[in-house]
């Protein structure tokens, strides 16, 4: 694999993969060879050029995981345009906000969003890509000759729309070099485990950093085919895995749980799995053990590898790649520096909690049109620029990192730090609890811990069960972390990225108390 990250993402794929004999994409019952893929990218690059799109211009890719999404993305890379990766079901109000920030010249829409977004796109060229018929790039001009952009990797490749390390909705600016460095760091850390015989389940959406960088970019750079899934439905996903002989998975915990619960997930489709990476949210230990047991029982030698990432680092930057430590999110990837610091930015001793910082070529350039928040997200230490993650962790002597909680979720009870995640991890060990969220409940200005629980079917949160929970937490948690209130819910709210929506839970908990 060529190790020069200082190029466009498209050129990095070509230089890395030497992939011309294999397949690039799998979708439905079909496969697209690497030769076909590069021809399509070349054609769309010419069509974008004919439409007046050039270096530095933005196009909004508002599509699910379909071949047109990937082809359009790399066509942008080839001509130096910037791809704004938009959740295809983003609300019109949020989409309108993104438009004001990113100012695209062209938007790719599909049946999911065409009628909702079209009125907002005055002065923007609209191109239609059908999810139903498979026809793509309707309304785009015929290709013209063009010159591929030469790049040192520093120019912007992607706008990713994220919650940001500060919590507010932000547009993260990532360069070609950032994504190329991520792939190189990840593959070097894992010692290049893939080849043209592997197929990656590209189920995480391309508007998600993990989905774009690992599901697609790493796959193509590794000679793997990226098997695209536009809509997550467990039964259909398992059937697709079987048809396309998928043997590498990158998922978030919620998807992992749903796949495990699917009755058809058994036999060869499980045995075939040789690598499984999970990130994007906290991994429940019960789920990790259950999935590993399923893999072993069905004859797979694979074990779940937990990792961690954030959009501001392209995505994954920590992984259990050397050995699997169940309670750890892993070690920083090779070529990624990590440190744990206190409020004064001094390094914390081994095992002590503090904020996680990173320094790497993977780092974002900043937040689009937001200099102040960009400035707040970085810190200079000994003349070097570090990214502040907003996550509280500890690190052991072997540099394995242990996630404690988001800094913004930290709760103060009588001056003591309480980590909601610690409460949730303890609660999930109870046989009655399927899922839960701990949050702060304010009563007459005083903070208390309230635990929202999803119980096993048929159970009721009566006084007897509440007392059992209270007794259990009194024995397993510090005095300040013991929940005072319990509430049962049928399900927890989730964000567009599949993570638990903590803000909605907080609103539910304190709606009458603010």
N, C-alpha and C positions, 0 to 999 in steps of 0.2 A: 504494500500500500504506500503510495506516495504521501509524504508527510508535510507537504507544503500547504498550509492552511490559508495562505495569502492569495486567494483567488476567489472567483465566484463560487457559489454553492453548486451550480451546474457543472463547472469545470472540475470542481473537487470530486464530484461523482464520477465523471469520466476518467479522471486521473487515478482515482482510488480503486475503482471496481474492476477494471479490465473485464467487463461483464458481458461482452457482446454475444456470448454464446447462450446466455440464460434468459430468464424472464425478469421483467421489471415489476409488473403489476399483475395482480389477480383480482377479478371482480365478477361476482355471480358465478357462472359456469365457465367463464373465459379467462384466458391469460394473454397478456400483452408482452411480447418479447422486448428485450432491451433495444434491439435494432428498430422495432416499430415505435417504441416509446421515444427514442431520440428523433426519429423522423417527425413524429407528431409535435414534439417540443419545437423543432425547427420551423414547422409549418405555422404554429400558433405565434411564435416569435415574429414571423413575417407578417402575420395578420394583425398583431398588435401594432407593429411598426406602421402598417398601412392605415391604422386607425388613429395615428398621431401620437402613439405612446412611445416614449423614449427614456433615456437615462434620467433617473431622479423623479420620474412621474409615478404616481400612485394608482394602483387599481385595487378595487375592493373585491375579494374573492369570498362571496357569500354562499358557499356551497357545502354540502355534506361530503363525506369521504367517497368520492367517485373519481374515475380516471381524469375527468376534465379538471378537477381541482389540482391534482398533482402536475398535470401537463401545463396548465396555466401558470402554476407557481414557478416551475423551472424555466418556462418561457420568459417570465419576468426577470429571472436571474440572468438569463442569457443576454437580454438587451439592457440590463441595468435598471429596470423599473423596480418599484417597491410594492410588495404584496401586503395589503392590509387584510389579515385573516379574520373574518367575521363569522360569528356563530349564526348559522342560517335562520335561527329562530329568535335572534335578538329582537327585543321589542322595538317598534318604530321610533319611539322616543329616544331610546338608547342609541339606535342606529343613526338618528339625526344628529346626536351629539358627536358620534364618531366621525360623521361626514364633515362637521365643522372643523375638526382637528386634523384629519388626514387629507381632506380635499382630493378625493380620487377623480381621475379623468374618465375612468371606465369602471363599470360594476358588472360582475358575473352573478346572475340570479338564476333561481330555479322555481319549480312549482310551489315550493314551500313559502317563498317570500316575494314573488314577483309583484303581486297586486298590492301588498303592504308597503313595499319599498319604492315602487315606481314613482308615486307622487312626490317623494322626497328627493328624487334624483334629477331635478331640473338642471340642464346644462351638462349632465354626465351621460356618456354613452352607455347604453344598456345592452348586454349580451346575454342570451338565454341558453342555459344548459339543462336539458331535460333529464330528470331523475327517472321518469316513467319510460320514455322511449329510448333513452341512451344517446340521443342526438345532442351534439355539443356545439357551442360557439355560434349559435344562430344570431344573425345580425352583425357579425364581425366581417370586415372587408376581406377580400382575397389577399393572399400573402404577396408581399413584395420583397425584393432583395434588401438585405440589411447587413450591418457589421456587428458581430458579437462584441460585447463590451469586454475590455481587458481591465482587470481590477487587482489591487493588492489586498482585497478582502475587507478594506476599511469602510467601504460605502454601505449604506443601509440596504438590507435585504428584506426585512420584515417589520411590520407593525403588529404587535400582539396586544390584545386588549385584556387587561388584568386588573385584579384587585389592588396590586401594588404592595410594596412592603409597608406602606403607611396606612393601608386599609381602604382609601378612596379609589374609585375607578380611574385607571390610568392607561395610557397607550405606551407600551414598552418598545423602545427602538433597539433593534438587534442587527448587527452587521453580518455579512457573509462569513467573516473570520470567526465570529462568535459561534455560529452553528458548526462550522468546520472544525473548530477547536474542540467543541463538545464531542463530536463524533470520534475524533482522533483520541481524545482523552479516555473516552469510554472504551473504545476498542483496544487501546494499549493496556488499560487496566484489566480487561477481561481476556487479554492475550489472543485476540482475533479468533473468536470461537465459531464464526459462521462462514458459509460458502454458498455456491450456487445451488446446492441441494436443499437449502433451508428456505422456509417460507414464514414470514412474520405476520401475525394477526394485527393488522393496522386498524384497530377498533377505536382507539382514542382519536377524537376529531382533530383536524389539522389546525383549528383555531386554538388548540391546546398545545403548549410548547412541547410536551412529552410526545404527543401524537405526531407532530411535524418532525421533530428532531430525531426521535428514536424509531417511531413506526414507519416513517418514510425515508428521511435523509440517511440515517444509519443503515437501514435495510439496503438501499440502493448502493451505498458505498461499500457494503459488505458482500455484494453479489447475491443478496437475498431478494426474493420477490416480496413486495409489500401487498398483502391481501386486504383490500379495502372493504370496510363495512360501513354503510351510510347510516344505518339505524340499529341501535342495540336492542335486539330481541333474543333472549338466551337460546330458545329452541332453534331459531334460524341460524344463530351464530355457531352453535355446535354442529348443525348440518353442514354449514359452510366450511368449518374446520375439517370435517370429514372429506368433503368433496375435493378441497384444495390441498389436502395432506399437510395441513399447517402444523408446524412443530416448535415454533417460537412464539411466545405471548408476551405482550407488555400491556398491563391493565391497571386499573385503580381498584381498591378494595371492594367497592360496591359492585362492580362488574364481576369481580372474582367470586363474590358471594352468590350472585345470581346464576353464574355458570355452574358453580358447585351444586346448587339446588336443582338444576335442570336434570330430569330423569334420564335423558338420552346421553348425558355426559358420562360415558362409560366405555369400556372395551378399548379398541384400537385408537379411537380419537384421543383418549387420555394417555395410553401407552406411548403414543407417538411423540408426546411433548418432551422436549429435551432441555428447553430453557424457558423460565417464566420469571418475569420481572414485574414487581408491583411497587407503585409509588403514587404520588398525587394526594395522599391522605393517610391518616394513621391506620396502620394494619393491626386489627384485632388479633391477639395471640390465639384465641380459640379458632379463628378462621385460618390462620397460618398453619396450625397443627392439623386441622381438618382437611385442608387442601393437600398438605404433604402426605397425609394418610391415604387420601384418595389416589394420589399419584403412585404411591408405593403399592397399594392394593391392586392397581390395574397394570402393574409391571413397568412403570416409568422410573428411571433413575434420577429424574429431575427433582430438585428441591426449590422451593420459593425463595427468590432473592429480593430482599427488600431494599429500596433505595429512597432517595429524597432529592427534590429539586425545586426550583422556583423559576418563574418566567424570566425574572431579571438575570438569571444565569443561562438562559436558553431553555433549560429544564434541568435534567438530571445532572447532579454534581457530586453526589454521595451514593455509594452502593456497597453492599456486602459482597465484594468481588473476590476477596482473598479467602475468607471463610464465613460461614453463616453464624452470626450471633443474634439469637432470636429477639433480644430486647433492644438491639441497636439498629439504627438506620444505615450503618455502615461506615466506611472510611471515605474521606475525600478522594475523588478520582486522581490518578496521576496527572501531574501538571496543574492541579488545583490546590492552592494553599488555603487552609482553614485555621481559624483561631477562635477561642472563646474569651470574651472580654466582659469586664464589669462596666458600670455606668461611667467611670472615668476613662474607659477604653484601655485600661491596663489588663494584661493577660491574666486569666483566672488560673488558679492551681488545678492540677489534675483532679477530676471528679467533682469540681465545684460548678454550680450553674452560672451561666452568663449568656450574653447574646452571641450568636454565631455570625462570624464575618468570613468573606471569601475574597480571594485575589486570584484572577485567572484571565486568560484571553477570552473565556466564555462570557465575561460580564457584559451586560447591556451598555449601550452608550448613554442611556438616560431615558427620561419620560418626555414624550413629544409635547412641545409647547408648554413645558412646565419646569422652568429652570430652578425654581425654589425647591420643589419636591425632589428634583434630581440632586440638588446640592445636599439636601437632608439625608439622602439615601447612601451617600458615600462618606467615608472618613479617611483622612490622611494620617498614617502612622509611620514614623521614621522615613518620611518622604515617599511612601508608597500608598497607592489608592486602594482602599478596601470597600467592598459592598456590605452594607448593613442589612441583614436578612429580616430582623424583627422577630426571630425565633429564639427561644430560650432552650439551651442544650447544656449537656456536660460532655466531657471527653475523657476517656481513660488513657492509661499509659501507652496503649497500643494505637492510640489515635482513632479508636472507634467512637462514634458520636451517638449520644443518647438524647433523643428528642423529648423535651419536657412540655413545652406548649408555645403557642404564639404569645409574644410579648403583650399584644393588645388584649389577649384573653386573661391575662394574669389578674387574679382577684385578691384584694387585701382584706383580711378579716382580723380585726384587732391588731393591725400593724404587721401581721404575718402574711407571707406569700402563699397563696393557694393556687395550685395548678389544676384547672378543670380536667385536663387529660388524665392526670393521675387518678382522679375520682372515677372517670369513665372507664379506664382500664380495669380498675378494681371492680366496678359494677358489672362489667361484662363477664366476669368470672362466675357470677351468680347464674344458676341454671334457669331461673325464671326470666332473665333479661336477654332479649335479642339485640337491642341497641339502646343507646342512651346519650344524653347531652347534659352536662352540668353547667349551670349558669348562675349569675348573681341576681338575687331577688332583693329589692330594696323595700324595707318596711319601716315607715316613719323615719327615713333617712339612714337607717342602719342596714348594712349588707349581710345577707345570709346566702347559703348555698341551696339551690333548688335543683333537683335531679329529675329530668324528663326521661321516662322510660317507655320503650316499646316492649311489651310483655309477650311471652309465648301465647299462642292462640288458646283461648278458653280460660285464661287467668284474669283475675280482677284485682286491682290495686286496693284491697280493703285494709282495715286497720291492722289485721294480723300480719299481712305481708309487709306493710310499712314498718311495723315493729321489728320484723325479721331483718329487714334491710338496715334499720338503724343500729341494731345489735351488731350486725356484720361490719358496718363501717366503723363503729366504735372500736372494734378490734383490729381493723386493718389500716385505718387512716389516722393521721394526726387529728387532734381535737378540733382545729380550725377548719379542716377539710371535710368534716362529717356533714352531709346534707341535712338541713333542717326541714325542708319541704320536699315532697314527692308528687309528681304529676304523671299520669299515664296518657300516652298519645298512640294513635293507631300507626302513625309513621312520622319520620322526621323530615322536615323540609330540606331540599337540596338545591344547590346553585346549578347554573348551566354547565358547570364543569364536573358535576357529580359529587361535589363535596357537601357535607352538612352545612346548612345555612345558619350559622350561629347568630347572625343579626336578627333573623326572623324569630328564632327562639327567644332572644332577649326582649324583642318587642312583645311576644306572647306573654312572657313572664312578668314584664313590668308595665304593660299597657295601661293598667289602672293605677300605677304607683308613681308615674313621672309627672 
